[in-house]
Amino acid sequence: MGWPSGYGRRVLAEVDSTNAEAARMAPGLTGPEWILGLRQTAARGRRGRAWVMPPGNFAGTLVMRLDETPDRVALRSFVAALALYDALEAVTGTAAGLALKWPNDVLMNHGKVAGILLEGLGQGALAVGIGVNLVAAPEAAQVESGAVLPVSVLAETGVRVTPEALLEALAAAWASHEERLVTYGFGPIREAWLARAARLGEEITARTGRETLTGTFETVDEAGQLVLKTPKGRVAIAAADVFF
Ligand SMILES: O=C(O)CCCC[C@@H]1SC[C@@H]2NC(=O)N[C@@H]21
């Protein structure tokens, strides 16, 4: 496939957080750029959580500028999840065991292998931060109680993938899904995501911060919201943590 044209790449031996580096780069950005951090000293996860990042794992951020509404920009979490799915299939040689968990985790054999952190940087700039447990997963005690347990690519498949090799596959897969979004809109991305979704049609629990809702995972709507069929009716949820 090769490196996609129009995308830059920077590899950093050590960085606090590739998302923080993206924020520093955003003002001078001339085009989309991938930042790969071989070590991160202050990696962050969703909802203010820390992200455990042993060396050898993948930490990358795509920083880009988009002239779009915030709702449309946010759909990049689905683009990122699909790109990760394809990239992991390419580097391990199989998609068996891979699934996508709303809003933006990638599962391998029912464990969390990758997480995505989207951050708006102001003035239309977006950081798409991606962490993948390539060689090591955090201890179960380091994750929130009830959360999907972390797994690594190495432990699940026996394949040792370097961060650089994953970036090559990820950048190519991102470019192709991004082009699809820009050309055809969210429809085909949504369908591809739903075809790979974990627990579709099953009972799941969503914690929004304000309330906890349990219901049947019906679909993801045209705005990317999780649609749950609950005893009180159908609910569309824009942001939550999901528990199986
Ligand atoms: O909580 C999650 O699941 C999202 C984790 C995102 C971690 C990645 S690692 C690269 C980028 N830099 C960060 O500080 N966080 C993201």
The ligand as an SDF file (V2000), in Angstrom:
LIG
                    3D

 16 17  0  0  0  0  0  0  0  0999 V2000
   -8.7480    5.7310   27.1100 O   0  0  0  0  0  0  0  0  0  0  0  0
   -8.5750    5.2650   25.9780 C   0  0  0  0  0  0  0  0  0  0  0  0
   -9.0010    4.1570   25.6530 O   0  0  0  0  0  0  0  0  0  0  0  0
   -7.8300    6.0690   24.9450 C   0  0  0  0  0  0  0  0  0  0  0  0
   -6.3510    5.8770   25.0520 C   0  0  0  0  0  0  0  0  0  0  0  0
   -5.5650    6.6970   24.0720 C   0  0  0  0  0  0  0  0  0  0  0  0
   -4.0740    6.5840   24.3000 C   0  0  0  0  0  0  0  0  0  0  0  0
   -3.2930    7.2310   23.2080 C   0  0  0  0  0  0  0  0  0  0  0  0
   -1.5990    6.8010   23.2180 S   0  0  0  0  0  0  0  0  0  0  0  0
   -1.2810    8.0010   21.9960 C   0  0  0  0  0  0  0  0  0  0  0  0
   -2.0970    9.2220   22.3560 C   0  0  0  0  0  0  0  0  0  0  0  0
   -1.3690   10.0570   23.2960 N   0  0  0  0  0  0  0  0  0  0  0  0
   -1.9710   10.1010   24.4860 C   0  0  0  0  0  0  0  0  0  0  0  0
   -1.5490   10.7290   25.4800 O   0  0  0  0  0  0  0  0  0  0  0  0
   -3.0920    9.3580   24.4710 N   0  0  0  0  0  0  0  0  0  0  0  0
   -3.3060    8.7580   23.1770 C   0  0  0  0  0  0  0  0  0  0  0  0
  1  2  2  0
  2  3  1  0
  2  4  1  0
  4  5  1  0
  5  6  1  0
  6  7  1  0
  7  8  1  0
  8  9  1  0
  8 16  1  0
  9 10  1  0
 10 11  1  0
 11 12  1  0
 11 16  1  0
 12 13  1  0
 13 14  2  0
 13 15  1  0
 15 16  1  0
M  END
$$$$
